[in-house]
Amino acid sequence: MNNHSETEGSGHNSVHSDTDNIPGWNEELELAFSFYKGPYVPGRVTSRHKTVCEVLAPGAVVQAGISGALQKIGKQPVVGDFVVLLDQPETGSRMIVNILPRRTCLSRGAAGDGGGEQVIAANLDTIFIVTATGKDLNLRRLERYLTVVYSSGANPVILLNKIDLADDPTRLVEKIQSIAGTVPVIPLSALSKTGLDALSPHFNPGETVALVGSSGVGKSTLINSLLGETVQRTGGIREDDEKGRHTTTVRQMFLLPNGAVLIDNPGIREIQLGDSAEGIEKAFSEIVDAASNCKFKDCTHRDEPGCAVLKAVKDGIIPEERLASYHRLTDELAFQSRKSEIGLKRLEKERFKKIAVDIKKYKKSTGKL
């Protein structure tokens, strides 16, 4: 974590019990942690590697492993998580033994055939969806991001970066606002620092802001400008397709001078939907509102008679592209749900198969077979 705390090395000093340096710590977390007595200390995950996390604990940033018990039940700490550390100063080791309740979490559809969700970051207040002028500006991708962010429970804000490269940035803001509803759209240039003052209301002491967006939209440059120093390596844009080079490879937390927290994420060009039903409703609120007047409650808004949504499209109230995007995301969500259900059935089948094998082994070893 980039702040004034030093990362502990191999020293054996125990961390302090004070939580003043853990941004976002509150009474609810204090209550959840109060059940732990003895060699336990609270902390917040600032970066995550394969088997080790960097954790901001009272008085220091420390490295901690993840307990086998947590891994066995599939609980994985992510950046932004408040955690319980087993502190063993005599050996210099620390272990994450539990994750305190998450207030919000940014998730995406997990890779593979099993479906499910992968949590990306936790305990976020605001999520900046960063896009840029040029070929990266894609309304359909922004709709997808809005769906995922709304589902997280955090407040979405869209940042239009690189306005210094646009002929008419006002027109581009209006274009984005047409699909963003009441979500703020803030034009800026991270490189020249134009428009950064408009971000100040979102950086409150103890609150956490995360950045998401494709590679090359300027997230690393934005972080460097906000912190006033180069903490993230920046990369250029390939001239042939204007796509960015990946310059951020791990999620990382930074502490701003006023006590607000900023979390960077590696570039994600196509984020998969997780459990995003609520997010779709919020991202396409005009379609949901129109659907309340459909003749049939289970109307899919495709070819049913008496469909108020299709009528709104025909009358020019809802753009045809918006409905097509809505259908694409709802179809994908339904597919993810089916895939997740199939994955759960397969896991259940494998579990019963293992139980049957274990019973057979037990009977054979006891001569009861």
C-alpha positions as a printed Julia matrix, in Angstrom:
369×3 Matrix{Float64}:
   0.0     0.0     0.0
   1.38    3.37   -0.96
   1.3     5.48    2.2
   3.51    6.52    5.06
   3.44    3.09    6.75
   6.43    0.85    6.08
   6.09   -2.75    4.99
   7.45   -5.05    7.65
  10.31   -7.27    6.64
  11.57  -10.21    8.6
  11.43   -8.48   12.01
   9.52  -10.09   14.86
   7.81   -6.98   16.26
   4.13   -7.47   17.03
   1.64   -5.08   15.42
  -0.26   -2.7    17.67
  -3.9    -2.99   18.69
  -4.79    0.52   17.5
  -6.94    0.66   14.34
  -6.67    4.39   13.58
  -4.43    3.72   10.56
  -6.88    1.24    8.98
  -9.07    3.35    6.64
 -12.76    2.43    6.67
 -12.66    0.71   10.06
 -15.96    1.35   11.87
 -18.14    0.27   14.79
 -19.71   -2.64   12.87
 -16.28   -4.07   12.1
 -15.18   -3.46   15.67
 -18.17   -5.47   16.88
 -17.43   -8.32   14.45
 -13.8    -8.39   15.54
 -14.64   -8.23   19.28
 -15.28  -12.0    19.32
 -11.57  -12.66   18.77
  -9.37  -12.78   21.85
  -5.69  -13.53   22.24
  -3.11  -13.23   19.43
  -5.49  -11.82   16.83
  -5.32   -8.39   15.18
  -7.49   -6.72   12.52
  -6.24   -5.6     9.15
  -7.2    -4.63    5.62
  -5.89   -6.34    2.49
  -3.95   -3.88    0.31
  -2.72   -6.29   -2.36
  -3.14   -9.97   -3.16
  -0.62  -12.34   -4.68
  -1.02  -16.08   -5.29
  -0.64  -17.3    -1.72
   0.29  -14.14    0.19
  -1.51  -10.89    0.94
  -0.13   -7.55    2.01
  -2.28   -6.37    4.9
  -2.49   -2.96    6.55
  -2.51   -3.91   10.23
  -2.32   -1.56   13.24
   1.02    0.2    12.95
   2.45   -1.52    9.88
   1.88   -3.15    6.5
   2.6    -6.87    6.92
   2.66   -9.96    4.75
   0.24  -12.71    5.67
  -0.59  -16.15    4.38
  -4.12  -17.53    4.0
  -5.18  -20.25    6.42
  -5.94  -23.69    5.06
  -9.32  -23.61    6.78
 -10.34  -20.54    4.77
  -9.14  -22.02    1.52
 -10.94  -25.29    2.22
 -14.32  -23.55    2.42
 -13.56  -21.42   -0.64
 -13.23  -18.07    1.15
 -10.56  -16.01   -0.55
  -9.51  -12.56    0.72
  -9.41   -9.81   -1.89
  -8.12   -6.26   -1.95
 -10.28   -4.09    0.3
 -11.27   -6.92    2.65
 -11.13   -6.4     6.39
  -9.6    -9.52    7.87
  -8.63  -11.22   11.12
  -4.92  -11.97   11.43
  -3.38  -14.59   13.68
  -0.3   -12.69   14.86
   2.67  -14.8    15.92
   5.5   -12.34   16.63
   7.75  -15.04   18.06
   7.97  -16.69   14.63
   7.44  -13.54   12.59
   4.47  -15.14   10.8
   0.94  -13.9    10.32
  -2.03  -15.78    8.91
  -5.43  -14.56    7.67
  -7.92  -16.74    9.54
 -11.19  -15.01    8.69
 -12.78  -12.32    6.52
 -15.0    -9.81    8.31
 -18.46   -9.09    6.76
 -18.25   -7.33    3.39
 -20.37   -4.22    2.98
 -20.11   -4.21   -0.81
 -18.17   -6.34   -3.27
 -17.29   -6.03   -6.94
 -17.69   -9.41   -8.65
 -17.57  -10.89  -12.11
 -18.51  -14.21  -13.63
 -15.92  -16.85  -12.8
 -13.93  -18.43  -15.61
 -14.5   -22.06  -16.56
 -17.54  -24.26  -16.99
 -18.74  -24.21  -13.4
 -20.25  -20.73  -13.41
 -20.36  -18.84  -10.14
 -18.75  -15.55   -9.23
 -15.27  -14.25   -8.58
 -15.0   -11.37   -6.12
 -12.56   -8.73   -7.42
 -12.53   -6.15   -4.61
 -14.53   -5.49   -1.45
 -15.89   -2.72    0.77
 -16.11   -0.08   -1.95
 -18.07    3.16   -1.68
 -17.64    4.4    -5.25
 -16.45    2.79   -8.46
 -15.0     4.94  -11.23
 -15.7     3.39  -14.63
 -12.87    4.84  -16.69
 -13.18    5.15  -20.44
 -11.4     7.37  -22.94
 -12.04    9.28  -26.11
 -11.22    7.43  -29.29
 -11.94    3.82  -30.18
 -12.23    2.72  -26.53
 -15.45    4.7   -26.13
 -18.06    1.96  -26.46
 -21.56    2.51  -25.04
 -22.37   -1.19  -24.97
 -19.27   -1.9   -22.89
 -20.2     0.94  -20.55
 -23.66   -0.6   -20.09
 -22.0    -3.87  -19.11
 -19.75   -2.11  -16.61
 -22.71   -0.2   -15.16
 -24.57   -3.48  -14.7
 -21.67   -5.03  -12.79
 -21.04   -1.91  -10.68
 -24.7    -1.5    -9.76
 -24.71   -5.13   -8.63
 -21.76   -4.45   -6.32
 -23.71   -2.07   -4.1
 -21.23    0.76   -4.71
 -22.02    4.05   -6.44
 -20.99    4.22  -10.12
 -19.31    7.26  -11.67
 -18.13    7.37  -15.3
 -14.85    9.15  -16.09
 -14.22   10.19  -19.71
 -10.44   10.51  -19.9
  -8.19   12.05  -22.6
 -10.6    14.86  -23.44
  -7.57   16.85  -24.64
  -7.51   14.49  -27.63
 -11.19   14.98  -28.55
 -12.56   17.55  -30.99
 -15.89   17.85  -29.17
 -15.75   16.34  -25.64
 -19.14   17.88  -24.73
 -20.82   15.8   -27.43
 -19.12   12.67  -26.12
 -20.3    13.39  -22.57
 -23.86   13.79  -23.85
 -23.52   10.51  -25.75
 -22.46    8.67  -22.58
 -25.1    10.4   -20.45
 -27.79    9.08  -22.81
 -27.17    5.55  -21.48
 -25.96    6.46  -17.99
 -29.18    7.91  -16.61
 -28.43    9.77  -13.37
 -24.88    8.43  -13.09
 -22.37   11.33  -13.09
 -20.18   11.57  -16.19
 -16.98   13.53  -15.56
 -14.73   14.63  -18.45
 -11.03   14.96  -17.62
  -7.46   14.58  -18.72
  -5.39   12.57  -16.25
  -2.18   13.61  -18.03
  -2.76   17.38  -17.9
  -4.82   17.09  -14.66
  -7.71   18.96  -16.28
 -10.99   18.21  -14.51
  -9.48   16.33  -11.55
 -11.07   18.81   -9.11
 -14.47   17.35  -10.04
 -13.42   14.07   -8.42
 -12.87   15.62   -4.97
 -16.47   15.07   -3.68
 -15.97   11.31   -4.13
 -12.77   11.14   -2.07
 -13.91   11.39    1.54
 -11.71   10.31    4.47
 -12.11    6.59    5.19
 -14.1     5.94    1.99
 -12.87    3.65   -0.79
 -12.93    4.31   -4.52
 -12.03    1.65   -7.1
 -11.08    2.1   -10.74
 -12.25   -0.26  -13.5
 -11.87   -0.02  -17.23
 -10.04   -1.36  -20.26
  -6.27   -1.28  -20.62
  -4.98    1.97  -22.02
  -7.75    4.27  -20.79
  -5.34    5.99  -18.4
  -6.1     4.48  -14.99
  -2.42    4.37  -13.98
  -1.84    7.94  -15.14
  -4.91    9.02  -13.18
  -3.59    7.37  -10.01
  -0.2     9.05  -10.45
  -1.87   12.43  -10.92
  -4.13   12.0    -7.88
  -1.24   10.93   -5.65
   1.15   13.54   -7.0
   3.87   10.95   -7.6
   4.65    8.09   -9.96
   3.46    4.93   -8.21
   2.04    3.11  -11.23
   3.89    2.35  -14.45
   2.08    3.73  -17.49
   2.01    2.28  -20.98
   1.24    3.57  -24.4
  -1.42    2.72  -26.95
  -0.74    0.48  -29.92
  -1.17    2.68  -32.96
  -2.77   -0.03  -35.11
  -5.86   -0.57  -32.93
  -5.63    2.03  -30.14
  -5.71   -0.77  -27.56
  -3.71   -0.34  -24.4
  -0.8    -2.35  -23.11
  -1.39   -3.93  -19.7
   0.62   -1.87  -17.21
  -1.18   -2.93  -14.01
  -1.0    -6.64  -13.27
  -2.27   -6.83   -9.67
  -4.99   -5.09   -7.73
  -3.47   -2.61   -5.35
  -4.64   -0.14   -2.74
  -3.36    3.42   -2.35
  -3.97    5.91    0.46
  -4.69    9.48   -0.61
  -3.41   12.41    1.5
  -6.88   13.11    2.98
  -7.37    9.51    4.18
  -9.47    8.27    1.26
  -8.55    4.95   -0.35
  -8.03    4.25   -4.05
  -7.96    0.73   -5.54
  -6.57    0.09   -9.0
  -7.6    -2.92  -11.08
  -5.85   -4.51  -14.06
  -7.48   -3.61  -17.35
 -10.57   -5.69  -18.12
 -11.83   -5.28  -21.67
 -14.84   -7.63  -21.37
 -16.0    -8.21  -17.8
 -18.26  -11.24  -17.41
 -21.55  -10.91  -15.57
 -21.95  -12.57  -12.19
 -25.16  -12.38  -10.18
 -26.21   -9.18  -11.92
 -30.01   -9.28  -12.12
 -30.39   -6.23   -9.88
 -27.63   -4.47  -11.78
 -29.41   -4.95  -15.11
 -32.61   -3.48  -13.66
 -30.77   -0.37  -12.49
 -28.64    0.01  -15.62
 -31.75   -0.25  -17.84
 -34.26    1.44  -15.57
 -36.22    2.99  -18.47
 -36.89   -0.51  -19.88
 -37.92   -1.82  -16.45
 -40.25    1.17  -15.98
 -41.86    0.63  -19.39
 -42.18   -3.12  -18.71
 -44.56   -2.4   -15.82
 -47.17   -1.55  -18.47
 -46.74   -4.73  -20.53
 -49.84   -6.88  -21.04
 -48.11  -10.01  -19.71
 -46.1   -10.12  -16.47
 -43.6   -12.58  -17.98
 -43.16  -10.51  -21.14
 -39.68  -10.91  -22.65
 -40.03   -7.77  -24.8
 -39.29   -9.6   -28.02
 -42.49  -10.31  -29.95
 -45.33  -10.5   -27.41
 -48.57   -8.61  -28.11
 -49.22   -5.69  -25.82
 -45.53   -5.17  -25.01
 -45.06   -1.63  -23.7
 -41.3    -1.81  -24.18
 -41.58   -2.61  -27.91
 -44.07    0.22  -28.23
 -41.62    2.61  -26.54
 -38.95    1.51  -29.03
 -41.34    2.0   -31.95
 -42.26    5.47  -30.65
 -38.61    6.45  -30.38
 -38.66    6.73  -26.57
 -36.24    3.85  -26.03
 -33.42    3.42  -28.6
 -33.44    0.06  -30.37
 -29.75   -0.4   -29.43
 -30.63   -0.14  -25.74
 -33.2    -2.93  -25.96
 -30.76   -5.11  -27.95
 -28.12   -4.57  -25.27
 -30.65   -5.38  -22.54
 -31.56   -8.64  -24.29
 -27.88   -9.54  -24.76
 -27.12   -9.07  -21.05
 -30.26  -10.82  -19.78
 -29.56  -13.77  -22.1
 -25.99  -13.94  -20.84
 -27.18  -13.8   -17.23
 -29.61  -16.66  -17.88
 -26.82  -18.69  -19.47
 -24.5   -18.02  -16.51
 -27.25  -19.09  -14.13
 -27.78  -22.39  -15.99
 -24.02  -22.99  -16.1
 -23.76  -22.35  -12.37
 -26.63  -24.75  -11.67
 -24.98  -27.47  -13.77
 -21.7   -26.85  -11.97
 -23.34  -27.2    -8.56
 -25.0   -30.47   -9.6
 -21.66  -31.8   -10.8
 -19.97  -30.83   -7.52
 -22.76  -32.51   -5.58
 -22.41  -35.66   -7.68
 -18.63  -35.7    -7.09
 -19.18  -35.22   -3.35
 -21.53  -38.2    -3.1
 -19.15  -40.28   -5.24
 -16.31  -39.49   -2.82
 -18.51  -40.39    0.16
 -19.35  -43.72   -1.47
 -15.64  -44.43   -2.1
 -14.77  -43.5     1.51
 -17.51  -45.82    2.84
 -16.25  -48.66    0.64
 -12.67  -48.09    1.9
 -13.88  -48.06    5.51
 -15.83  -51.29    5.11
 -12.87  -52.96    3.43
 -10.47  -51.86    6.19
 -12.82  -53.1     8.93
 -13.69  -56.39    7.21
 -17.35  -55.43    6.87
 -17.38  -55.42    3.1
